[in-house]
Amino acid sequence: APVIDVSQFGYFKVLGKGVLPENQPVVVKAKLISKIAEKKIKEAGGAVLLTA
């Protein structure tokens, strides 16, 4: 699964507003992740990694 480190793009928090690609689990690395975003990522088969 591709790893997306949002801090590399200048972001620190992931919100659950967007849409994830179907049949493509992703691993998201961020300092903060909303509950809705975490739920969507995990439902799509992905994972969430919190960074310091």
PDB file with SEQRES, HELIX, SHEET and CRYST1 records, atoms N, CA, C and O in Angstrom:
SEQRES   1 A   52  ALA PRO VAL ILE ASP VAL SER GLN PHE GLY TYR PHE LYS          
SEQRES   2 A   52  VAL LEU GLY LYS GLY VAL LEU PRO GLU ASN GLN PRO VAL          
SEQRES   3 A   52  VAL VAL LYS ALA LYS LEU ILE SER LYS ILE ALA GLU LYS          
SEQRES   4 A   52  LYS ILE LYS GLU ALA GLY GLY ALA VAL LEU LEU THR ALA          
HELIX    1 AA1 VAL A    6  PHE A    9  5                                   4    
HELIX    2 AA2 LYS A   35  GLU A   43  1                                   9    
SHEET    1 AA1 3 VAL A   3  ASP A   5  0                                        
SHEET    2 AA1 3 VAL A  27  ALA A  30  1                                        
SHEET    3 AA1 3 ALA A  47  LEU A  50  1                                        
SHEET    1 AA2 2 LYS A  13  VAL A  14  0                                        
SHEET    2 AA2 2 LEU A  32  ILE A  33  1                                        
CRYST1    1.000    1.000    1.000  90.00  90.00  90.00 P 1           1          
ATOM      1  N   ALA A   1       0.841  -1.186   0.000  1.00  0.00           N  
ATOM      2  CA  ALA A   1       0.000   0.000   0.000  1.00  0.00           C  
ATOM      3  C   ALA A   1       0.883   1.245   0.000  1.00  0.00           C  
ATOM      4  O   ALA A   1       1.885   1.286   0.714  1.00  0.00           O  
ATOM      5  N   PRO A   2       0.529   2.254  -0.785  1.00  0.00           N  
ATOM      6  CA  PRO A   2       1.317   3.485  -0.800  1.00  0.00           C  
ATOM      7  C   PRO A   2       1.226   4.221   0.534  1.00  0.00           C  
ATOM      8  O   PRO A   2       0.186   4.221   1.194  1.00  0.00           O  
ATOM      9  N   VAL A   3       2.342   4.847   0.915  1.00  0.00           N  
ATOM     10  CA  VAL A   3       2.399   5.613   2.157  1.00  0.00           C  
ATOM     11  C   VAL A   3       2.328   7.093   1.801  1.00  0.00           C  
ATOM     12  O   VAL A   3       3.105   7.581   0.981  1.00  0.00           O  
ATOM     13  N   ILE A   4       1.393   7.800   2.421  1.00  0.00           N  
ATOM     14  CA  ILE A   4       1.231   9.238   2.192  1.00  0.00           C  
ATOM     15  C   ILE A   4       1.589   9.954   3.484  1.00  0.00           C  
ATOM     16  O   ILE A   4       0.889   9.826   4.488  1.00  0.00           O  
ATOM     17  N   ASP A   5       2.687  10.711   3.454  1.00  0.00           N  
ATOM     18  CA  ASP A   5       3.115  11.497   4.610  1.00  0.00           C  
ATOM     19  C   ASP A   5       2.684  12.939   4.353  1.00  0.00           C  
ATOM     20  O   ASP A   5       3.348  13.667   3.616  1.00  0.00           O  
ATOM     21  N   VAL A   6       1.574  13.346   4.960  1.00  0.00           N  
ATOM     22  CA  VAL A   6       1.007  14.666   4.655  1.00  0.00           C  
ATOM     23  C   VAL A   6       1.890  15.818   5.113  1.00  0.00           C  
ATOM     24  O   VAL A   6       1.777  16.923   4.583  1.00  0.00           O  
ATOM     25  N   SER A   7       2.768  15.584   6.088  1.00  0.00           N  
ATOM     26  CA  SER A   7       3.642  16.662   6.568  1.00  0.00           C  
ATOM     27  C   SER A   7       4.647  17.076   5.493  1.00  0.00           C  
ATOM     28  O   SER A   7       5.145  18.202   5.526  1.00  0.00           O  
ATOM     29  N   GLN A   8       4.953  16.198   4.548  1.00  0.00           N  
ATOM     30  CA  GLN A   8       5.850  16.553   3.445  1.00  0.00           C  
ATOM     31  C   GLN A   8       5.221  17.605   2.532  1.00  0.00           C  
ATOM     32  O   GLN A   8       5.922  18.320   1.818  1.00  0.00           O  
ATOM     33  N   PHE A   9       3.903  17.688   2.565  1.00  0.00           N  
ATOM     34  CA  PHE A   9       3.187  18.642   1.724  1.00  0.00           C  
ATOM     35  C   PHE A   9       2.739  19.879   2.501  1.00  0.00           C  
ATOM     36  O   PHE A   9       1.985  20.704   1.986  1.00  0.00           O  
ATOM     37  N   GLY A  10       3.211  20.001   3.754  1.00  0.00           N  
ATOM     38  CA  GLY A  10       2.898  21.175   4.552  1.00  0.00           C  
ATOM     39  C   GLY A  10       1.615  21.076   5.354  1.00  0.00           C  
ATOM     40  O   GLY A  10       1.146  22.082   5.886  1.00  0.00           O  
ATOM     41  N   TYR A  11       1.031  19.880   5.454  1.00  0.00           N  
ATOM     42  CA  TYR A  11      -0.196  19.695   6.219  1.00  0.00           C  
ATOM     43  C   TYR A  11       0.104  18.926   7.493  1.00  0.00           C  
ATOM     44  O   TYR A  11       1.060  18.153   7.552  1.00  0.00           O  
ATOM     45  N   PHE A  12      -0.719  19.141   8.513  1.00  0.00           N  
ATOM     46  CA  PHE A  12      -0.504  18.469   9.780  1.00  0.00           C  
ATOM     47  C   PHE A  12      -1.707  17.654  10.228  1.00  0.00           C  
ATOM     48  O   PHE A  12      -1.558  16.726  11.023  1.00  0.00           O  
ATOM     49  N   LYS A  13      -2.909  17.986   9.728  1.00  0.00           N  
ATOM     50  CA  LYS A  13      -4.117  17.275  10.148  1.00  0.00           C  
ATOM     51  C   LYS A  13      -4.868  16.766   8.929  1.00  0.00           C  
ATOM     52  O   LYS A  13      -5.017  17.469   7.930  1.00  0.00           O  
ATOM     53  N   VAL A  14      -5.340  15.523   9.033  1.00  0.00           N  
ATOM     54  CA  VAL A  14      -6.137  14.919   7.968  1.00  0.00           C  
ATOM     55  C   VAL A  14      -7.589  14.929   8.424  1.00  0.00           C  
ATOM     56  O   VAL A  14      -7.912  14.455   9.513  1.00  0.00           O  
ATOM     57  N   LEU A  15      -8.462  15.475   7.578  1.00  0.00           N  
ATOM     58  CA  LEU A  15      -9.888  15.526   7.875  1.00  0.00           C  
ATOM     59  C   LEU A  15     -10.625  14.509   7.007  1.00  0.00           C  
ATOM     60  O   LEU A  15     -10.096  14.066   5.987  1.00  0.00           O  
ATOM     61  N   GLY A  16     -11.819  14.144   7.396  1.00  0.00           N  
ATOM     62  CA  GLY A  16     -12.579  13.115   6.692  1.00  0.00           C  
ATOM     63  C   GLY A  16     -13.491  13.628   5.606  1.00  0.00           C  
ATOM     64  O   GLY A  16     -14.501  12.995   5.302  1.00  0.00           O  
ATOM     65  N   LYS A  17     -13.160  14.764   5.011  1.00  0.00           N  
ATOM     66  CA  LYS A  17     -14.037  15.402   4.045  1.00  0.00           C  
ATOM     67  C   LYS A  17     -13.935  14.791   2.642  1.00  0.00           C  
ATOM     68  O   LYS A  17     -14.909  14.813   1.888  1.00  0.00           O  
ATOM     69  N   GLY A  18     -12.787  14.256   2.292  1.00  0.00           N  
ATOM     70  CA  GLY A  18     -12.545  13.788   0.932  1.00  0.00           C  
ATOM     71  C   GLY A  18     -12.966  12.353   0.676  1.00  0.00           C  
ATOM     72  O   GLY A  18     -13.605  11.710   1.508  1.00  0.00           O  
ATOM     73  N   VAL A  19     -12.587  11.869  -0.507  1.00  0.00           N  
ATOM     74  CA  VAL A  19     -12.922  10.525  -0.956  1.00  0.00           C  
ATOM     75  C   VAL A  19     -11.622   9.773  -1.232  1.00  0.00           C  
ATOM     76  O   VAL A  19     -10.686  10.321  -1.814  1.00  0.00           O  
ATOM     77  N   LEU A  20     -11.577   8.512  -0.808  1.00  0.00           N  
ATOM     78  CA  LEU A  20     -10.405   7.679  -1.055  1.00  0.00           C  
ATOM     79  C   LEU A  20     -10.601   6.864  -2.326  1.00  0.00           C  
ATOM     80  O   LEU A  20     -11.734   6.557  -2.695  1.00  0.00           O  
ATOM     81  N   PRO A  21      -9.497   6.509  -3.005  1.00  0.00           N  
ATOM     82  CA  PRO A  21      -9.637   5.658  -4.190  1.00  0.00           C  
ATOM     83  C   PRO A  21     -10.154   4.275  -3.813  1.00  0.00           C  
ATOM     84  O   PRO A  21      -9.774   3.725  -2.779  1.00  0.00           O  
ATOM     85  N   GLU A  22     -11.017   3.717  -4.647  1.00  0.00           N  
ATOM     86  CA  GLU A  22     -11.578   2.393  -4.368  1.00  0.00           C  
ATOM     87  C   GLU A  22     -10.545   1.312  -4.665  1.00  0.00           C  
ATOM     88  O   GLU A  22      -9.726   1.458  -5.572  1.00  0.00           O  
ATOM     89  N   ASN A  23     -10.590   0.233  -3.898  1.00  0.00           N  
ATOM     90  CA  ASN A  23      -9.718  -0.927  -4.078  1.00  0.00           C  
ATOM     91  C   ASN A  23      -8.237  -0.580  -4.000  1.00  0.00           C  
ATOM     92  O   ASN A  23      -7.406  -1.293  -4.562  1.00  0.00           O  
ATOM     93  N   GLN A  24      -7.897   0.503  -3.311  1.00  0.00           N  
ATOM     94  CA  GLN A  24      -6.495   0.873  -3.143  1.00  0.00           C  
ATOM     95  C   GLN A  24      -6.278   1.336  -1.714  1.00  0.00           C  
ATOM     96  O   GLN A  24      -6.435   2.521  -1.419  1.00  0.00           O  
ATOM     97  N   PRO A  25      -5.915   0.410  -0.812  1.00  0.00           N  
ATOM     98  CA  PRO A  25      -5.656   0.826   0.567  1.00  0.00           C  
ATOM     99  C   PRO A  25      -4.422   1.719   0.638  1.00  0.00           C  
ATOM    100  O   PRO A  25      -3.463   1.517  -0.107  1.00  0.00           O  
ATOM    101  N   VAL A  26      -4.445   2.695   1.522  1.00  0.00           N  
ATOM    102  CA  VAL A  26      -3.319   3.608   1.689  1.00  0.00           C  
ATOM    103  C   VAL A  26      -2.933   3.675   3.160  1.00  0.00           C  
ATOM    104  O   VAL A  26      -3.746   3.424   4.049  1.00  0.00           O  
ATOM    105  N   VAL A  27      -1.677   4.018   3.391  1.00  0.00           N  
ATOM    106  CA  VAL A  27      -1.179   4.258   4.739  1.00  0.00           C  
ATOM    107  C   VAL A  27      -0.946   5.758   4.841  1.00  0.00           C  
ATOM    108  O   VAL A  27      -0.189   6.326   4.055  1.00  0.00           O  
ATOM    109  N   VAL A  28      -1.592   6.398   5.804  1.00  0.00           N  
ATOM    110  CA  VAL A  28      -1.502   7.848   5.960  1.00  0.00           C  
ATOM    111  C   VAL A  28      -0.714   8.170   7.220  1.00  0.00           C  
ATOM    112  O   VAL A  28      -1.029   7.680   8.305  1.00  0.00           O  
ATOM    113  N   LYS A  29       0.325   9.008   7.065  1.00  0.00           N  
ATOM    114  CA  LYS A  29       1.124   9.459   8.201  1.00  0.00           C  
ATOM    115  C   LYS A  29       0.832  10.939   8.435  1.00  0.00           C  
ATOM    116  O   LYS A  29       0.965  11.754   7.522  1.00  0.00           O  
ATOM    117  N   ALA A  30       0.430  11.285   9.670  1.00  0.00           N  
ATOM    118  CA  ALA A  30       0.119  12.671   9.992  1.00  0.00           C  
ATOM    119  C   ALA A  30       0.229  12.882  11.489  1.00  0.00           C  
ATOM    120  O   ALA A  30       0.203  11.930  12.269  1.00  0.00           O  
ATOM    121  N   LYS A  31       0.355  14.157  11.886  1.00  0.00           N  
ATOM    122  CA  LYS A  31       0.397  14.481  13.315  1.00  0.00           C  
ATOM    123  C   LYS A  31      -0.977  14.342  13.943  1.00  0.00           C  
ATOM    124  O   LYS A  31      -1.102  13.859  15.068  1.00  0.00           O  
ATOM    125  N   LEU A  32      -2.014  14.765  13.221  1.00  0.00           N  
ATOM    126  CA  LEU A  32      -3.387  14.719  13.726  1.00  0.00           C  
ATOM    127  C   LEU A  32      -4.301  14.140  12.654  1.00  0.00           C  
ATOM    128  O   LEU A  32      -4.166  14.456  11.472  1.00  0.00           O  
ATOM    129  N   ILE A  33      -5.227  13.296  13.077  1.00  0.00           N  
ATOM    130  CA  ILE A  33      -6.196  12.714  12.150  1.00  0.00           C  
ATOM    131  C   ILE A  33      -7.560  12.725  12.823  1.00  0.00           C  
ATOM    132  O   ILE A  33      -7.702  12.273  13.959  1.00  0.00           O  
ATOM    133  N   SER A  34      -8.564  13.242  12.118  1.00  0.00           N  
ATOM    134  CA  SER A  34      -9.910  13.279  12.698  1.00  0.00           C  
ATOM    135  C   SER A  34     -10.475  11.864  12.783  1.00  0.00           C  
ATOM    136  O   SER A  34     -10.018  10.958  12.086  1.00  0.00           O  
ATOM    137  N   LYS A  35     -11.468  11.689  13.643  1.00  0.00           N  
ATOM    138  CA  LYS A  35     -12.085  10.370  13.824  1.00  0.00           C  
ATOM    139  C   LYS A  35     -12.740   9.890  12.533  1.00  0.00           C  
ATOM    140  O   LYS A  35     -12.673   8.708  12.197  1.00  0.00           O  
ATOM    141  N   ILE A  36     -13.369  10.809  11.818  1.00  0.00           N  
ATOM    142  CA  ILE A  36     -14.043  10.447  10.568  1.00  0.00           C  
ATOM    143  C   ILE A  36     -13.020  10.005   9.522  1.00  0.00           C  
ATOM    144  O   ILE A  36     -13.239   9.026   8.809  1.00  0.00           O  
ATOM    145  N   ALA A  37     -11.898  10.732   9.433  1.00  0.00           N  
ATOM    146  CA  ALA A  37     -10.853  10.365   8.475  1.00  0.00           C  
ATOM    147  C   ALA A  37     -10.280   8.999   8.810  1.00  0.00           C  
ATOM    148  O   ALA A  37     -10.068   8.177   7.919  1.00  0.00           O  
ATOM    149  N   GLU A  38     -10.028   8.754  10.084  1.00  0.00           N  
ATOM    150  CA  GLU A  38      -9.481   7.463  10.503  1.00  0.00           C  
ATOM    151  C   GLU A  38     -10.444   6.331  10.146  1.00  0.00           C  
ATOM    152  O   GLU A  38     -10.021   5.271   9.684  1.00  0.00           O  
ATOM    153  N   LYS A  39     -11.723   6.559  10.359  1.00  0.00           N  
ATOM    154  CA  LYS A  39     -12.739   5.550  10.051  1.00  0.00           C  
ATOM    155  C   LYS A  39     -12.758   5.249   8.553  1.00  0.00           C  
ATOM    156  O   LYS A  39     -12.797   4.084   8.158  1.00  0.00           O  
ATOM    157  N   LYS A  40     -12.732   6.289   7.716  1.00  0.00           N  
ATOM    158  CA  LYS A  40     -12.764   6.103   6.266  1.00  0.00           C  
ATOM    159  C   LYS A  40     -11.526   5.359   5.771  1.00  0.00           C  
ATOM    160  O   LYS A  40     -11.629   4.469   4.926  1.00  0.00           O  
ATOM    161  N   ILE A  41     -10.362   5.721   6.295  1.00  0.00           N  
ATOM    162  CA  ILE A  41      -9.111   5.086   5.868  1.00  0.00           C  
ATOM    163  C   ILE A  41      -9.116   3.606   6.237  1.00  0.00           C  
ATOM    164  O   ILE A  41      -8.744   2.757   5.427  1.00  0.00           O  
ATOM    165  N   LYS A  42      -9.537   3.300   7.461  1.00  0.00           N  
ATOM    166  CA  LYS A  42      -9.552   1.905   7.911  1.00  0.00           C  
ATOM    167  C   LYS A  42     -10.619   1.088   7.190  1.00  0.00           C  
ATOM    168  O   LYS A  42     -10.401  -0.092   6.914  1.00  0.00           O  
ATOM    169  N   GLU A  43     -11.761   1.685   6.880  1.00  0.00           N  
ATOM    170  CA  GLU A  43     -12.807   0.978   6.134  1.00  0.00           C  
ATOM    171  C   GLU A  43     -12.346   0.634   4.719  1.00  0.00           C  
ATOM    172  O   GLU A  43     -12.797  -0.354   4.138  1.00  0.00           O  
ATOM    173  N   ALA A  44     -11.446   1.453   4.166  1.00  0.00           N  
ATOM    174  CA  ALA A  44     -10.919   1.202   2.824  1.00  0.00           C  
ATOM    175  C   ALA A  44      -9.771   0.195   2.854  1.00  0.00           C  
ATOM    176  O   ALA A  44      -9.200  -0.124   1.811  1.00  0.00           O  
ATOM    177  N   GLY A  45      -9.430  -0.305   4.043  1.00  0.00           N  
ATOM    178  CA  GLY A  45      -8.361  -1.294   4.156  1.00  0.00           C  
ATOM    179  C   GLY A  45      -7.001  -0.693   4.429  1.00  0.00           C  
ATOM    180  O   GLY A  45      -5.996  -1.403   4.413  1.00  0.00           O  
ATOM    181  N   GLY A  46      -6.953   0.599   4.677  1.00  0.00           N  
ATOM    182  CA  GLY A  46      -5.688   1.276   4.923  1.00  0.00           C  
ATOM    183  C   GLY A  46      -5.336   1.329   6.394  1.00  0.00           C  
ATOM    184  O   GLY A  46      -5.969   0.683   7.230  1.00  0.00           O  
ATOM    185  N   ALA A  47      -4.305   2.118   6.696  1.00  0.00           N  
ATOM    186  CA  ALA A  47      -3.838   2.254   8.069  1.00  0.00           C  
ATOM    187  C   ALA A  47      -3.469   3.703   8.339  1.00  0.00           C  
ATOM    188  O   ALA A  47      -3.215   4.487   7.425  1.00  0.00           O  
ATOM    189  N   VAL A  48      -3.449   4.035   9.631  1.00  0.00           N  
ATOM    190  CA  VAL A  48      -3.123   5.387  10.071  1.00  0.00           C  
ATOM    191  C   VAL A  48      -1.899   5.317  10.976  1.00  0.00           C  
ATOM    192  O   VAL A  48      -1.852   4.507  11.902  1.00  0.00           O  
ATOM    193  N   LEU A  49      -0.906   6.167  10.709  1.00  0.00           N  
ATOM    194  CA  LEU A  49       0.276   6.266  11.557  1.00  0.00           C  
ATOM    195  C   LEU A  49       0.385   7.695  12.068  1.00  0.00           C  
ATOM    196  O   LEU A  49       0.462   8.637  11.279  1.00  0.00           O  
ATOM    197  N   LEU A  50       0.392   7.855  13.377  1.00  0.00           N  
ATOM    198  CA  LEU A  50       0.559   9.180  13.963  1.00  0.00           C  
ATOM    199  C   LEU A  50       2.042   9.469  14.126  1.00  0.00           C  
ATOM    200  O   LEU A  50       2.801   8.620  14.594  1.00  0.00           O  
ATOM    201  N   THR A  51       2.456  10.682  13.735  1.00  0.00           N  
ATOM    202  CA  THR A  51       3.851  11.087  13.854  1.00  0.00           C  
ATOM    203  C   THR A  51       3.992  12.102  14.970  1.00  0.00           C  
ATOM    204  O   THR A  51       3.013  12.713  15.399  1.00  0.00           O  
ATOM    205  N   ALA A  52       5.220  12.277  15.436  1.00  0.00           N  
ATOM    206  CA  ALA A  52       5.475  13.220  16.536  1.00  0.00           C  
ATOM    207  C   ALA A  52       5.605  14.633  16.024  1.00  0.00           C  
ATOM    208  O   ALA A  52       5.821  15.557  16.809  1.00  0.00           O  
TER     209      ALA A  52                                                      
END                                                                             
